[in-house]
Amino acid sequence: SKMVTKRGLDGDREGADKRSRIADDVDEDHFARLKQANAGNVRLDHIETPAFIVDMGVVEANCLQMQSRASAMGLSLRPHVKTHKTIEIAKLQVSEQTVKMIEVSTVKEALFYNSNGFNDILLATLPSREKLQKIQALDQPGHVSFLVDSGQIVDLVEACHE
């Protein structure tokens, strides 16, 4: 099976390919070992931790099964992407849907996924005024929504639109 290393919010490495972006604090030797593991050339017990490594065959099968079950019930999925924080897996989770709906935990995640083609994002936490302004400046089409639990939040949102 193919494996994929973490890509996304944790930062990019110079020369990293599209599927192998990893955290900024990982040295180049560790990055090289992860790329070798991706190619099947290194045993998993020789990879320095922490390292995000998954069996993509299992991930793909699970995503297809979830989509199939939701579709059979006339539903769309809105997966929370906090655990994996990867574009590749998030795309697999919503690959059968026209509207790429996901749930995130931070405004930084919302902006990241929006810039990578996700067009219906639910923010699971309440943003501050500054973060609401960042959401208003989205680069890509789509929207970010969030749940409101008080009149104060409604007032904050209204103030940001003035």
N, C-alpha and C positions, 0 to 999 in steps of 0.2 A: 504494500500500500504506500501511497504518497504521504509525506508528512509536510506540514507547513510551520514555519516559525512566525512569531508574533510580528505584526506589522501595524503601524498606526500611530496612536496618540503618544506613545512613548518616545518617538523621535526617529529620525532616519540616519543611516550610516552612509558615508561617502561611497559611491559605487555599488550600493545595495541594489539587488534586483527587485522587481515589483513584489515578489512573494516573500522576501526575506529581510524586511526592515525590523530592527530590534532596538532595545532600549539603549539610550546614550551612554549608560555607565558600563556597558559590556565592551571589553577590549577586542581588538581586531583578531587575535588568535582564537578567541571564543567564537566570534562571528564566523571565521573560516571553518571551525569544527562543526558549527550548526549547519552551514551550507553543505559540508560533506555528509552530515547525517541525513539531510534532505535527499541527497543522491544515494543514500543507502551504504555509504562507505565507512561509517563510524557506528560503533555499538552505542546504544542509548546510555548505558551505565558509564560511558566515558565523557559524556557531555556535562559540563559544569552547570550547576543550578544557580539561580532559577533559570529555567528555559521553558518556553511554551511550545510543546510539541504534541501534535495530535495525529491520529490516524484519519486521514481525509476520507477514506472509504467509509468508515463508521459515521463520520460527521455528515457526509453527503447522504447516506442511507437514512440517518435520523431526520435530517431536514426534509427529505422527500416524504418520509412517513408522516411527519407533522403536517406538511402542506396537504397531503392527500386526505388525511383525517379532517382537517379544517374545511377543505373544499367539499368533501362529502356532506358536511353539515351546513354548507352555504356560508361559511365564515372565511374571513381573512386573518392572517396572523399578524401580530405586532410583537415580535420578540424583543426582549430586553437584551442589549448587547454589551452590558457592563462587564461580564465575566471574560469574554474573549477579546473584546476591543479590536477586532480585525475587520477590514473591508471584505476580505474573501469569505469569511464565515457569515457575516451579516448578509452578503449578497446571496449566499446559498439558502439562508433562512427565509428569504422572501423572493426567490427566483421565479416562482410561478405567478407572482402578483404584478399587476400593472403599476399600482401605487406602492412604492417601496416604504411601507410603514414599519417604524421601529420605535423602541423606547430607550431613552438614555438617562443618565444620572446627573450630568453636568452640562452647562452651557458650552464648555469647550468640546465635549463629545458631540453635542448638537451641531455646532458649526463644522466640525470635522466631517461628520457623516453627510451633512447637507452639501458640503463641497465635493463629496464623492458620489453624488447622484441620488441620495435618499431624500424623498420629497414630502414625507409626512412623518414628522418626528414629535413624539410625546416626551416632554421633559418631566421626569418623575419627582423633581424637587422644585421648590419655589425660588425663582431667580430674584436677585437684588435689582435695584434700579439700573446700575451700571451694566449688569448682565442682560437686562431687558433691552437696553440700547444696542448691545452687540447683536442680539437676536434680530432686531429691526434692520440691521445692516447686512443681512444674509446676501451672499454673493450669487447663489444659485436659486432658481425657482423652487418653490415649495413653501412649507410653513412649519413652524414649531409651535406646539400647543403645550399647555400645562394646566394642571388642576388648581382650582382656587378654593381655599378653605376659609376665607374671611373677607369681610368688607374692606379691610385695610389693603389686601392684595388687589382688589378691584380698583381702589383709589390709586394705588401705585401704577397699575397698568394704564389707567386713564390719564394720569399725569405724564406718563411717557409718550402718550399720543398727542399731547398738546403742543 
